[in-house]
C-alpha cells in the first residue's frame, strides 16, 4: 500500500472527526447538513478566534451591520451556545423565537438583520447552558436545518472560541465560504491565531483576513495612539501565513456603550469598513 494513503495507526474509521487523507477515505461523503426548506443563504462567513475574550461577537455584529449598510441582506447565527451575546448587542434579548411545523423564524433587529441565538430560546436569558459537546454541536446544526432564514446574502456565524468540537461541527456541517480570525495584539495570541489558521487549512476553508481588536487606545487630549499591550505582533503572524490584517478596532468607550445598550446598529465608526468590503468582493 502506498505510504501516503495507508490507514494511520489508531484509525477509528470515523472520518467525520479526522482530517487525514488515507485509503479508508476512498469515497468521501459530504457531511454538509441540508438547510431548512425556507432558507436561501448565499454566503456564510465564520468569525473565529483561537481563544475567548478577544471580541469575536463584537466583530460579528459590526460586520453584519456594515454589510446591511452596503445594500446586502445580513444574518447572524450565534453558534457560541454557552456564551451567547448577540441578542444583548442588538437589543433583542427580550424577543422570543416563534416556530411551527416548517421551522423557527429568526428574530429581526431594528435594521432587519436576522438573528438566531440560544438565548432567544431560554425563558430566562441568565440561565446557564450546561450541555455536553454533542448536544451543543447538535443545536448549532438545528440553527441551520430548523430555522427558516429566508433570503440572506451574507450570514455571519459567531463561532465559539478554540478549535474543539463545535468549530469542527460548523466547518463540516455548514457551507462556510470563508472565515475571519479575530485576535488581540499580545505576542501570546500569535500562537493561538496560528492554531486557527492551521485548522482552517485542514478543513480547506479560506481565511479572508485577520481583525485585531483592542488594538490601541486614543489619548483624549492629543489624539496619540497608545499601545496598551505593547507592540502588536498581529502583522507578523499575518505575513507568516500570507494573510492580511483587514481591520483594527481600538478601545472605544462609545462602541462599548452601544453594545451594552443593544444599539450596535447606531455605530458611526469605520473600523471594519475594509473588512466588510473585502468579504463582499470575495464572493461577488
PyMOL commands that set and color helices and strands:
alter all, ss='L'
color gray80, all
select helices_A, chain A and resi 15-17+56-69+81-83+86-90+118-120+133-145+165-173+187-202+234-240+253-260+264-266+273-283
alter helices_A, ss='H'
color red, helices_A
select strands_A, chain A and resi 39-48+74-78+98-100+103-105+107-108+114-116+147-148+150-158+178-183+207-213+217-218+225-226+245-249
alter strands_A, ss='S'
color yellow, strands_A
deselect
rebuild
show_as cartoon
